[in-house]
Every structure is written in C-alpha cells, then in structure tokens.
Amino acid sequence: MLQSKKNEVSYFQYSIFSNHKNKVSHFITTRKGGVSKGTYQSLNLGMMQADPVDNVIENRKRVANAFGLSLTDFVFPIQVHGTQIITITEKDRGKGAFCLNDAFADTDGFITNVPRLCLITLAADCVPITFFDPIKKAIGVAHAGWKGTALKTPKFLIESMGREFNSNPKDIIVGIGPSGGPCCYEVGQDVVDEVAKTFDPNNVIISRSGKTFFNMWEANRITLIESGVMPTNIEQAEICTITHSDTFFSARQGHGGRFAAGIFLL
C-alpha cells in the first residue's frame, strides 16, 4: 500500500489501483488529521459512538475536502455484520453523511456506477474491502468482520455487481484493507464453529500458544477467488489494526473511533 497525506489527513491507497488514476479514486483513512478527542482521537468518522456529532461532521468534511469532494457526495451505512448490498443511485447522494436518520440501515456493502459519488464503509478491526470494475466502470465497498467474513459478504457484493452492471468477476480489482490480522485476532470456539460452516478451518484458523486466531484476510481472499476474482487482481494491505493501533482505530485496543474505506468514480 501507498501512504499519503493531504491537508493533514493521512491515508493509504492500494498500489493495484494506480493504473486507473484517471477512472477512480479511493482511500483508507487513519486516525490522524481530525478534531476528535480521547479514545476518538483524532479522525473518527463513525457516528454510532459517543463522539460529538459536530466533531464527526468536521472530520468527514476534512476527508471530503482532501479529495476534492463535498460531504454531500458521500454515502454512509449503518453496518450490522450482515450481507445486504445496496445499489446507490444519484438520488442517494449525501445519505448518512450528516446524521444517522437517513443512513442506509442494516447494510454492509454498497455498489454504484455514478461518478463522484463516494461509497463509504467504516471499520475498527473488521475488514474493509474495496472493489473496482474498470471495464463496466462500477465500484463497491464491503464491511466484513468475523461474522461477515464467515457469511462470505464479498460474494454477495460480486454477485450484485454482476446483476446490476453486468460485471465479470475476472475484471474486478479488489483491495482487502487493514483489520485485525492473523497475528492478533483471537477468537473463541463459537467463532470457530461458525467459520467451519463455510470454510475449511485448516485454511483460516490458526492455533498458537494455546490461543486461536482467525485469518480474516485469507478467508476473504478465498471467498473472492471462489467468486471468480483473479488472484492477481487482489491486493491485501496486511496491516493489523490491533498491532498498529497508533495508526488505525482498533476496537480491541479500546478505541471508540472508526476509520473509513472510500471509493468514487472520476
């Protein structure tokens, strides 16, 4: 991944998207560059927590400005660790950006082909996943915590892009973002049992020093490949938010804030 900063907003981008700079822009925000305090310091973009709304709106505006957008160009979900994917149209521009009342409820993924409409997913140890089809000029974002990963949420998004935009999975480029990594994302037997319903545990469950860890990066990569995405079209950030909680919000490290993955067509 590539790290950059604009107007004090620090963010990461995937190298795999660099050949399409004239078609699409995207970002993974960090904790740095905002106005929030305490456990939300400083670029918290989530409204589900106790951070004052005015702080969150200011932080969101800073991200929008850094990419030449208005906050009214953003769309935000209320995530529930499920598989619902919503197709975003022009009339949806700005929903969820300033308050939760008009955010998309029970939603863990967005897709669109509308230019300059920025799709957002929020995370703090869960996996943010970014999608781009350069042939059909369509994009998507998905949120996959351990539940969404076990449910194979990326598969539902790939299928939605196929139905809505006639996307061929072989053309879709995907970035698997920073999240709790296989080094640190410890789980209990209840999670192992759920994961075993859809994955071979030998491929994604790691036992080490009497503890059990879930490799969400590999599980989501497997799902993408099973869905028809080419392995060479997948980039993994391989940045653990639990280890690097100074850079990214981490719920397991006690942070209240959320960072974002965003993508929009030019």
RAWO-V203991 format. One record per run of one state. SS is the DSSP state (@ for helix, = for strand, . for the rest). FROM is the first residue (numbers start at 1). TO is the last residue. Records with the same first field share a line. If there is no record, write none. Layout:
SS->FROM-TO, FROM-TO
This chain:
.->1-1, 7-8, 14-14, 21-23, 30-37, 41-52, 67-70, 76-76, 78-84, 88-89, 93-103, 105-108, 113-114, 116-117, 124-126, 134-137, 145-145, 151-152, 166-168, 177-178, 180-185, 187-188, 196-200, 209-210, 215-215, 227-230, 237-239, 241-250, 254-258, 266-266
=->2-6, 9-13, 24-29, 74-75, 77-77, 85-87, 104-104, 109-112, 115-115, 118-123, 127-133, 138-144, 172-176, 179-179, 186-186, 205-208, 211-214, 234-236, 240-240, 259-265
@->15-20, 38-40, 53-66, 71-73, 90-92, 146-150, 153-165, 169-171, 189-195, 201-204, 216-226, 231-233, 251-253
